[in-house]
């Protein structure tokens, strides 16, 4: 990994204009690592932007952005509607927490730059972004935050406690509170962020959720059923959900007896149905999701299916996992 850090550092130092982009519907891993990386870039006296979508509403992330502004911390976002106007052929474009073009916030940016860096922790899929200047995809990492934390340590740099807290939130969410994809390196990253001043009280405040949303998800969990001896499936109602809601339910299902893998199916929009899959590690949910056009990680994967119904997607999934209704 040291060689990756050296190459990334040189690329940052050699470029005056840098764009950072993560996946659609960003979470604390993608955005926490982006904000952390922006601090590193800023320390090299280089200009960078983080691509944001003004239409995405994530209460916890919005509160985080506000905290950065209130505390005069460096944070330089750019709306995706304006990103096209600033990117040039030689702009350094750093993509975090995904390696698939269609999953990024603004896929067309990739074709506009000949200087692309990809940092991800998901299992490498066949449709990864080709011809990147630097590609580092390591499925052994718990999260992209883990990579950026290691980068801070490598550079012997520190970061404000508020930003360290955002990064710790990303680490905890992506490991389901250190229950999945967790190695000694993950704990070391969490320890380092704590040493930098990550605030557990602020972390809990950022993780707080709406009571009505919680109750709605619990009702869906009650409707889940076992499709075979070790896999649980939950079918949401016809309401529109965010992908993080489906992921949350899938993670909750893993806490129950005899559940080694879980799947949650729900509407992400009127014409798109999502499946979120989670595993304790003995079942490769990435392989299952890949067969349905998605991808991800051994223990964490997802897919999206257009123009279908919950019933049809349920049948497709059951056929793939060898279950019964």
N, C-alpha and C positions, 0 to 999 in steps of 0.2 A: 504493500500500500504506500510505502514511502516514495516509490518512484511516481506513483499517481499524484501524490501531493506535490512533488517537485515539478512535474509537468504542468499541473493546474496552476501552481504559483507563477510559473513562467508565462503561461498564457494570460493570466490576469495582469501581470506586470507589463506585458507587451501590447495590451489593448486599452485604449482610452474610453471606449464605449462598450458597455456590457449590459445585456438584458438577462434577467433571471426569470424562468418560467417553470411552473409546476403543472399539475394536472387539473382538469375541470373539477368543480366542487372541491376546492382545496381543503385539506385538513391541517391539523397542527404538525404533522410530520413534514408535509410538503411546504407549508408556509413557515413553520418554525425553522426548518433548515434553510429556507430562502432568506429569511430575516437574519439568521446567524451568518450565512455566507456573505450577505451584503455588508455586515460589519467588518468582515475580513477584507473585502474589496475596498471599503472605505479607508481602512487602515493603511492600504497601499496608495492612498490618495488617487484612487481611480473612481470614475463616475459609473453608477449602475442604477438600473430600474428593476423593480419587481412588477411583472405583468399581473394586473388585477381585473376582474370582471365586475363591473358596477351592479350587474343584475343578480349576482350571487349574494344571498343573505345568510350569514352564519353569525349568530349572536355572539358567540365566544370569540371568534376571530375579529369581529367588528370592535368588541371591547378591547381586544389586544392592540389593534391599530390606534384606538383612542388613547390607550395608556402610553404608547410610544410618543404620540404627539404631546400629551400632557406633561411628560417628563423630558421633553426636548431631546429624545433619543433619535439617532439617525435612522430614517425610514423614508425611502424614496420610491413610492409606487408610481406606476403609469397605467392608466386604463387601457384595456385591450383595443378600444376604439382609436387610441392614439399611438399604440405601439408600432403599427405599420408605417407610420410617418417618420419614426426615428431610426428604425433598423436599416443598416446598410449591408453591403456585401461582406465587408470585413468586420462587422460588429460581432463581438463574442457573445454567443447565445448559450447560456447554461440551463439545461433542463434537469429538474430534480424530481425524484420520486415517481418517475415513469420513464419508459423507453419506447413507447408507442406514440406515433405522431397524432393519431386521432384522439388520444386521451389527453393531449396537452390543451392548455387554455386557448391557444391560438396557433393551430397547426401550420397555417400559411407562413408564419415567421421562419420555419425551418428551411423552406426553399429559398428564402431571401438572404440567408447567411451561409457563407462557406466556412464558417468558424463555429462549429457546434460542439458542445461538451454535454455528455449524458452521465448523470450519476443516479443510480437506482439500486434498490435492494430486492426487487421482485425477480422471479425466475424469468430468464431471457426467452422471449417468444420469437417465433419465426418472422413476425412483421415488425422487428425492432428498427429503429431509425438507422439507416445505412450511411456510410461515408462520413461519420463524425470525426472531428479532429481528435477527440479523446472520448473513449467510452469506458465507463467503469460500472459494471453490473455485477453485484455480489449478493447472491441470495442467502448467504450466511449472515449478512448484517440484519439486525433487528429492524432497522429503520434508516432513512436517509439522515435523520438527526444524529444517529450514531456516527455516521461518516463525518459530518460537519464537526461534531464534538472532537473526534480524533484529529481533525484538521487543525482545530484550535490548539490542541495539545502539541501537535507537531510543530506549529509555528511559535509556540510558547506565547500565545496571545490570550487575553482575557476578554470578557464580555460583560455588559451590565447585567445585574441580577434579574431584572425584569425579562430580558431576552433569554437568559439562562432558564428562567421559569417556563417561558413559551416552549423552549426546546425540550425541557423535561416532560411537559405535558404531551408533546408529540411522541416522545419515547415511550411513555406509559400507555398512551392510547394504542399505538401500533403493536405493543406487546401484550395488550389486554391485562394491564397491571402486572407485567412481568410473568405472565402465565404461559405465553407463547413466544417462540423465536428468541428466547433469552439465553445468552451465553455469559461467560465471565466478562467479556468485553462490553456487553450491555450494562452490566452492573458497574463496571469501571466508568463507563460514560455517564451513568446516572450519578455516581459518586463525584465525578469531576464537575458536573453541572451544579451539584450541591455545594461543592467547594467554592464555585464562582458566585454563590449566593442565591441560588434558586429558592424561591419562597414557597413553602408548602401551603401556607394560608392562601396566597394568591392563586396557586395551582388549583386548590379546591374551589375557589370562587369561579375560576374559568371553566371548571368542569361541571358546575351546577347546571341543572336543566329545568325546563318548564314542567311543572307538575302534571298538566294535562297531557303533554307529550309522553311523559313517563307512563301514565295510566293507560294511554292508548296502546303503547308498545307492550305493556304487561298483558293486556287483553288479547293481543295477537299471540303472545307466547303461550297463553292458555289453550289456544286453538291448534298448537303444533302437534304433530304426531310422528311416530317412528315409522320410517318407510322400510327398514329392515332391522337387523339386530343391533346396529350401532350407528345409524344415521337418522337424524331428526330433520323434519321439514316443516316450515311455517309458511302458509299462504296468507298474504295480507288481503285487506278488503280492497275496494275499488277506489279508495282515496289516493292522492298523489303523495309519495314519500320522497325524502332525500336519501341518497345512497348511504349516508352515515346512519340513518335510522335502521335500514335493513342490516347493515353491518353490526350495529349494536345488538339487535335481536339475535343474530347468528352467534355472536360472542356469548350472550347470556345463555343460549341453549347448551353450550359446551359445559356449563356448570352442573348439568343434570346427570344423574346416574345412567351409565351405559351409553352415553352419547360421545362418540369419537369424532364425528363430523356433523356439521349442521348446514342447512341451506334455507334461505329466506327469499321468497319471490314476491315482488310488489311493483306497482306502477311508479316509474320515475317521471313520466309525463303521459299525456293522453295516448301517444303512439309508441311509447318505449316501456318495456318491462325489464326490470333488473333482477339478477340473482346474486345474492351475496353468500359466499361459502366460507366456512371456517373449519379448522381441524386441529386436533391435539398433536398431530404430527405423524401418526401411523397411517393416515389416509391422505393421499396427495390430491387436494381439491383443485390445484392448478390444472392438473391433467383433465379433470372432469369439466372445468370451466372452459378449457381450451377447445374441447370437442364441441362446445356450444358457442364458439366464437370469441371467448374471453381469455383471461389469463390471470397472472398474479404470482402467488407464492405457494410453496408446499402447504402452508397452514392458513393461507389467506388469499382468496381469489374472488373474481366476480365476472359477470358478463352482462351485456345488454342486448335485448332482442326487440327488433322493431316490428310493428304492425302484427301483433299476435294477441292472445288472450291469456289470462292467468291459468285457465284450465289447460290450454295447449302447451304452455311453457312447463306447467307441472308435469304433464305427460312426457314431454321431451326429457326433462331432468330425470324422472323416475326410470326411463328407458336406459339412460346413461349410467345410473348408479345401481341398477339391478334391484330396485325395490318394488314394493307393491302398495297399492292404496287400500 
